[in-house]
Amino acid sequence: MNRFDLLKTHEQNIREDWFKDHEAKFNSLGEVCLLTWGKPDTICYKIWYVLHEKHGTLMVYGDLGEAIYRWYSRVNFEGIAGFNLGYFHYKTCASELGRVSENYEWDENVAERTIFNHFKDSMDCKGWKKFKDSYASKTLHNKQEFIAELYQGDNIDIFGQDSWEWIYGAGDVIPIRCQAHLIGIKMAMAE
């Protein structure tokens, strides 16, 4: 599965399962706007958004994690609802996973697909087969194990000297919580 397919699957699950029967409640306190996005009478998948429009700061907290997003200019919920996920994620200045540069989850299937595409693009079928043969018996649970395995034995020769430029991003995906934060705003604005 590639990154795009994974994000699409996440979006469908968020919309149809997590946010099914959610309702939006807006309150304005001058330059600060509050949005409560949740199913009545439960906190499951409930999100509270606090937006300081003038300063372009959005604080998100609730059942789907905490984060702060920052634009450094005036912004409102209507505008945010028009943002794409990549741009929204880029504006993460704090979350439980860190700032935007560290704020990724890791997916082994996406990592494997990224490496497959590298070999496919370079038309190196032997390199892919050699990598698959050495990698096939491994069960890797996180990015650190994956990177360590990549640089074992002859694998460095398979990928080439410039592999460090792209290999560390193999398997990185935007966190599902960040995606849920944006989808919540989009769905609330569509009500």
C-alpha positions as CSV (number, residue, x, y, z in Angstrom):
1,M,0.0,0.0,0.0
2,N,1.4,3.4,-0.9
3,R,1.0,6.7,1.2
4,F,-1.9,7.9,-0.9
5,D,-3.9,4.7,-0.5
6,L,-3.3,4.6,3.2
7,L,-4.4,8.2,3.7
8,K,-7.5,7.5,1.6
9,T,-8.3,4.4,3.7
10,H,-7.8,6.5,6.9
11,E,-10.1,9.2,5.7
12,Q,-12.9,6.8,4.9
13,N,-12.6,5.2,8.4
14,I,-12.5,8.6,10.1
15,R,-15.5,9.9,8.3
16,E,-17.7,6.7,8.4
17,D,-16.7,5.2,11.7
18,W,-15.0,7.7,14.0
19,F,-17.1,10.7,13.1
20,K,-20.4,9.0,12.4
21,D,-23.2,11.0,14.1
22,H,-20.9,13.8,15.2
23,E,-22.3,17.3,15.5
24,A,-20.6,20.7,15.5
25,K,-21.1,23.4,18.1
26,F,-19.6,26.8,17.6
27,N,-19.0,29.6,20.1
28,S,-17.4,32.9,19.4
29,L,-15.6,34.9,22.1
30,G,-14.4,37.8,20.0
31,E,-11.2,36.8,18.3
32,V,-11.3,33.3,19.8
33,C,-13.6,30.8,18.3
34,L,-14.5,27.5,19.9
35,L,-15.6,24.4,18.0
36,T,-16.8,21.2,19.7
37,W,-16.9,18.3,17.4
38,G,-18.5,15.2,18.8
39,K,-21.3,12.8,19.2
40,P,-23.8,13.9,21.8
41,D,-23.5,12.3,25.2
42,T,-20.1,10.7,24.7
43,I,-16.5,11.8,24.6
44,C,-15.5,9.0,22.1
45,Y,-13.6,10.6,19.3
46,K,-14.7,14.1,20.5
47,I,-12.4,17.0,19.6
48,W,-12.3,20.5,21.0
49,Y,-10.8,23.2,18.8
50,V,-9.7,26.6,20.1
51,L,-8.9,29.1,17.3
52,H,-7.3,32.5,17.9
53,E,-8.2,34.0,14.5
54,K,-6.1,37.1,14.7
55,H,-2.9,35.3,15.6
56,G,-3.5,32.2,13.4
57,T,-3.2,29.7,16.2
58,L,-5.3,26.6,16.5
59,M,-5.2,24.4,19.6
60,V,-6.7,21.0,19.3
61,Y,-7.4,18.5,22.2
62,G,-9.6,15.7,23.1
63,D,-9.9,11.9,22.5
64,L,-7.7,12.1,19.4
65,G,-4.7,13.7,20.9
66,E,-3.4,17.2,21.3
67,A,-1.7,19.6,18.8
68,I,-1.1,23.2,18.1
69,Y,-1.1,24.5,14.5
70,R,0.3,27.9,13.7
71,W,-0.1,30.1,10.5
72,Y,1.3,33.5,11.7
73,S,-1.5,35.3,10.0
74,R,-5.3,35.7,10.3
75,V,-7.2,32.5,9.8
76,N,-10.7,31.1,10.4
77,F,-12.4,27.7,10.3
78,E,-13.7,28.3,6.8
79,G,-10.2,28.8,5.6
80,I,-8.7,25.9,7.4
81,A,-11.5,23.6,6.0
82,G,-10.1,24.5,2.5
83,F,-6.5,23.4,3.3
84,N,-5.0,20.2,2.1
85,L,-3.6,17.6,4.5
86,G,0.0,18.2,3.6
87,Y,-0.2,22.0,4.3
88,F,-2.2,21.5,7.5
89,H,0.4,18.9,8.7
90,Y,3.2,21.3,7.9
91,K,1.7,23.9,10.3
92,T,2.1,21.6,13.3
93,C,4.2,23.4,15.8
94,A,3.5,21.0,18.7
95,S,1.9,17.6,19.2
96,E,2.4,14.4,21.2
97,L,4.7,13.3,18.3
98,G,6.7,16.5,18.2
99,R,7.1,19.3,15.7
100,V,6.4,18.8,12.0
101,S,9.8,17.4,11.1
102,E,9.4,14.6,13.6
103,N,5.6,14.4,13.4
104,Y,5.2,11.2,11.4
105,E,4.0,7.7,12.0
106,W,5.8,4.8,10.4
107,D,4.1,2.1,8.2
108,E,6.1,-0.9,7.2
109,N,4.0,-1.5,4.1
110,V,4.5,2.1,2.9
111,A,8.3,1.7,3.5
112,E,8.4,-1.5,1.5
113,R,6.4,0.1,-1.3
114,T,8.8,3.2,-1.3
115,I,11.8,0.9,-1.7
116,F,10.1,-1.1,-4.4
117,N,9.4,2.1,-6.3
118,H,13.0,3.1,-6.0
119,F,14.1,-0.1,-7.7
120,K,11.3,0.1,-10.2
121,D,12.3,3.7,-11.2
122,S,15.9,2.7,-11.5
123,M,14.9,-0.5,-13.4
124,D,17.0,-2.6,-11.0
125,C,15.0,-5.8,-10.7
126,K,18.0,-7.7,-9.4
127,G,18.5,-5.2,-6.6
128,W,14.8,-5.6,-5.6
129,K,15.0,-9.4,-5.6
130,K,18.2,-9.2,-3.6
131,F,16.7,-6.9,-1.1
132,K,13.4,-8.9,-0.8
133,D,15.4,-12.1,-0.3
134,S,17.3,-10.6,2.6
135,Y,14.3,-8.8,4.0
136,A,11.6,-11.4,3.6
137,S,12.2,-13.3,6.8
138,K,12.3,-10.2,9.0
139,T,9.5,-8.8,11.1
140,L,10.2,-5.2,11.7
141,H,8.2,-3.2,14.2
142,N,9.5,0.3,13.9
143,K,11.5,2.7,11.8
144,Q,14.7,2.2,13.7
145,E,14.7,-1.6,13.2
146,F,13.9,-1.0,9.5
147,I,16.7,1.4,8.9
148,A,19.2,-0.8,10.8
149,E,18.1,-3.8,8.7
150,L,18.5,-1.7,5.5
151,Y,22.2,-1.1,6.2
152,Q,23.1,-4.7,7.1
153,G,25.6,-6.6,5.0
154,D,25.4,-5.9,1.3
155,N,22.2,-3.8,1.4
156,I,24.2,-0.6,1.4
157,D,25.6,-1.6,-2.0
158,I,22.1,-2.4,-3.3
159,F,20.8,1.1,-2.5
160,G,23.9,3.1,-3.5
161,Q,25.8,5.8,-1.7
162,D,23.1,8.5,-2.0
163,S,20.3,6.4,-0.4
164,W,20.6,8.3,2.9
165,E,18.9,11.2,1.0
166,W,15.6,9.4,0.7
167,I,15.7,6.1,2.7
168,Y,15.1,7.6,6.1
169,G,11.7,8.9,4.9
170,A,10.6,5.5,3.6
171,G,7.5,4.6,5.5
172,D,6.8,8.0,7.0
173,V,3.1,8.9,6.9
174,I,1.2,11.8,8.2
175,P,-0.3,10.8,11.6
176,I,-3.9,9.7,11.5
177,R,-4.6,12.0,14.4
178,C,-3.5,15.0,12.4
179,Q,-5.7,13.8,9.5
180,A,-8.6,13.4,11.9
181,H,-8.1,17.0,13.2
182,L,-8.5,18.4,9.7
183,I,-11.3,16.1,8.7
184,G,-13.3,17.1,11.8
185,I,-13.1,20.8,10.8
186,K,-14.0,20.0,7.2
187,M,-17.0,18.0,8.3
188,A,-18.1,20.6,10.9
189,M,-18.0,23.3,8.3
190,A,-20.0,21.2,5.8
191,E,-22.9,20.8,8.3
